[in-house]
Amino acid sequence: MREVAAQFERPVLLFSGGKDSILMVHLAQKAFAPARIPFTLVHIDTGHNFSETLEFRDRLAERVGATLHVGSVQDSIDSGRQAEESGPNPSRNRLQIVTLLDTLAELKADAALGGGRRDEEKARAKERFFSHRDRFGQWDPKNQRPELWNIFNARKNMGEHFRVFPLSNWTEMDVWQYVAAEAIEMPSLYFSHEREVLERDGVLLARSDFNQALDGELWLTKKVRFRTIGDTTCTGATESEASTLEQIVAEVAASRVTERGGRHDDKQSEAAMEDRKKQGYF
């Protein structure tokens, strides 16, 4: 993070309100204390977020004294830059790409820090710490720069930018153990609670204004928590009794399913995440 502050003029920190981005804010506070963090927080709001996520986002930004910039997918749709998906499982997940690139261009950001980790998904395992994006915001996984001895090459042409992933080598277990050790506040969604869900393609989707039951699907009340948080339309819940950080650590240690195993958007194809990232996704 200090390397980013030293090498770039207008870096931003992508903030989703999930555990990894919350951890990123915490680490930035430690890296630059006693000063404020030198990054604007950027959230791409699809309009389909959990209300708990948005409330936590606003409280955290106010508490740390950071500037929060929100890019709206709905604004992109209203302006004709995007079109809503149709069909039985419409999602705005892919629609974030254009809104993100427009927001980075509006802020003239030359680097965007993200909380992506290599253990999450095979496409993210291909990312470098400093991951180059061309002037169209696109990523070429076959054209990556070497990072020998943690020497980072941040040279770029006008209009290009970098995505930077300080947590690349962390695991889900690392994150939760650190959260527990530092007593970092997390959204209630990560802890076991009762919620109405339905099962679709092996994924438990939470009841919301944006999830509608299809023929043959029933809403059932289950005790669940979320291991990763995105849109209500694509984020799957996990049946769980883990209501404390210690119980979450124990549950993660015993799990044989990755945290993104419950993400409906990753099930569209084998290369769903990589295809989105090539176009400019997080």
N, C-alpha and C positions, 0 to 999 in steps of 0.2 A: 504493500500500500504506500509506503514511503517512496518507493521507486516510481510509482505512478505519479505521485505528487511532484516528484523531482523532474520527471521527463515530459510530462504533458501539461498543457496550458489550461484546458477546460475539461477535466475529468468529472464524471458523474458516477453515482453508485445506484445500480438497478435494484429497486426495492419492491418486493412482491408482498411483504407481510408474512412470509414463510420463515421457518426456523433458520435456514441458511442465510437469508438476507438480514435477519435480525442479528445473527451471529456476526455478520460482516460489519454491521453498524457498531456492535460492541467492540470488535477488534480495532476498528478505525478510531474509536474513542481512546483506546489504550495506546494506539500507535502515535497519536498526535496530542495527547494530554500534556499540559492543561489547556491547550487551545481547542477550539471547536473543530469538528471534522471538516476538512477542506473540500468536501464533495456535496453537490446537490443530490438529494434523493429523488430518483425518477421512478414513478410507478405507472405502468400501463394498465389502465382500468378498462376492462372489457365490458363492464356493466353487469356481469354475471358472477361477481365475486361473492364470497360469504360475507355477511354483514359484520361478523366478528373480526374478519381480516381487516376491513376498512376502518373499523373503530380502533383496533390496535395500531394500525399504520399511523393514524392521525395523532394518537396519544404519544407514540414513540417519537415521532418527528418533533412534536412540541417539547417533549421532555429533554431531548438531546440538543435542542436549539438548531436543528438543521432545516435548510430550505427544502420544501417538498414540491416537486413539479409533477403534475398528473397529466398523462396523455390519455385521451378518451377515444376508445374504439367507436363509441356511438357517434362522436363528432366526425370520425373518418367515414362512417356510413352515411351520415347526413350530408356530407360534402360530396358524396359520390366517389370517394377514394376506395371504398370497400362495398361489398354486397353481402347481405346476410346469407348464411348457408341455408339450404332447404333440406327436406327429408325428415325421417323419424328421429335422428340424433343430431340436430343442429348444434354447432359449437362455434364460439368466437375465438377459439384458441389460435388457429392459424391467422385470423384477422389481426392479431396483435403485431404481426410482422411490419406491415405498412405503417401502423401507428407508431411503433417503436422507432423506425427509421426516420419518419417525419419529425418525431420529438427530438431525436439526437441532432438532426439537421437544424431544427429551430433553436436548440441550445448551443449549436456549433461545438458539440462535444467531440473531442478527439480521442477519448478513452471512456469505456463504460465498464466499471467493475461489476462482476456478477458472482453469485454464490454457487455456480455449477460445480459439481464434483464428478470425478472420473468413475466412481463406483456406482453412480446412479443409472447410467445408460451407456450402451456401447458407442454411440456417436460422441457423447461427452468425453469418453475415454481418449478420443483422438485429439482433443484440444490441447494446445500449449498453455502455459501460464499467460503469456502475452500472445493473443490470437488475432492475427491480422484480418481486417475486413477491407474489401476493395471500395471504390467510390460509389458502388451500388449497394453497399452494406452486405455483400455476399461473402461467404466463407468457402475456401477451397481446401478440403482436408488433405489433398495430395501436395499442397504447396505450403508447408509449414516451416517455420524458421527454427534452427537448432537452438537449444538453450543449455549449452554446456556450462557447468559450474555456476548455474543460476545467474548467468549474464544475459540480460534481456535486451533484444534489439527492438527499439521503438521507432525506428525510422519509417517514415511513410510519405506518400505524396499528398498533395492538396486534395481534400475531399475524402480521403480514406480515414479509417479509425481503427482502434483496437478494442477487443473485448479482453478483459483481464480477470483471471479466475484464481484468486489467492487460496481458495479452499480445495483446489484440484485434487490434492493427495489425501484429503480428509475422507473418512468413511462415515456412514450414518452413526456408527457406534462412537467414533471420535467426537462427532457433533454433540450427541446426547451426554456423553461423559463430561465434556467441557461445559455444556449448559448447566449440568448438575453441580460441577465444581465451582462455577462462577455465580450460581444462583441467578441465571438470566431469566427474566420474565418471558413467558411464551403465551400465545393465544390459547384460549380454552379448547379449541378444536383438536389440539394435539393430545388432550387427556380424555379418558373414557367418559362417555356421557350417553344418555338415551336420546335416540334420534330416529325419525321415520326414514326408512330407506327402501329401495327396491333393487332387485338383482337383475342386471342386464349384461349379458355376455360375460358372466362370471365376476362382474364388478358391482359393488354396492354403491348406488348413487343416492345422495341425500335429497330429501324433499325440498323443493324450492319453487319459486315462481317460474323458473326456466326449465325444470325437469317435469315432463308430463308422462304419466304411465301409459304404456302402449297396451294393445289387446293382450290379455292374459297375464299382465303384470299387476302385482298387488303391493301396496305400501304396508310395510311391517315395522314395528318398533323394536329396535335392537340396541344393545349396548355397544357402541363403536367409538373409535377415535380415528384421526387422520394421520398418516405417516408423512404425507406430502400434501401441500395445499395449492390448488389452482382454482379454476372455475368450478362452480357447482355442477356444470354440465359434463365435466370430464374427470373430476377428482373422486376416486373411489375410497370408501371408508373400509376400515378393518375391524372386525369384531374383536373386542378387547376389554379386559378388566383393569388395564393399567391406568391408574389415576394419579400417580406420583412420578417424579423423575426417576426415582430408583426402580420403580416397576417398569417404566418404559425401557430403561437400560437393560433390565433382565429380559424383557420381551424381545428386544432387538437382538440380543445375544442368541436367543433360541430360534429366531425366525429363519426360515429357509426360502423366503420370498423377498425380492428386492422391494424397496420402498415405492418404486414407480410401477410395481407389478399391478397396482390398483388404478393406474391412470388409463382411462378409456381412450384418450387421444393417442397413446402410444401403440394401441392395438389396431390402428387403421392399416398398417403394413409393417413389414420387418424393418424398413428403413424410414419409418415415419418421422422420428426425431431428426435424423440426419438430413432428410429432405427439407424439413422446416429450417434447420440451422443454415443450410446452404443459401436459403433465401433471405436470411437475416434474423431468424428467431434467436431467443436468448441463448 
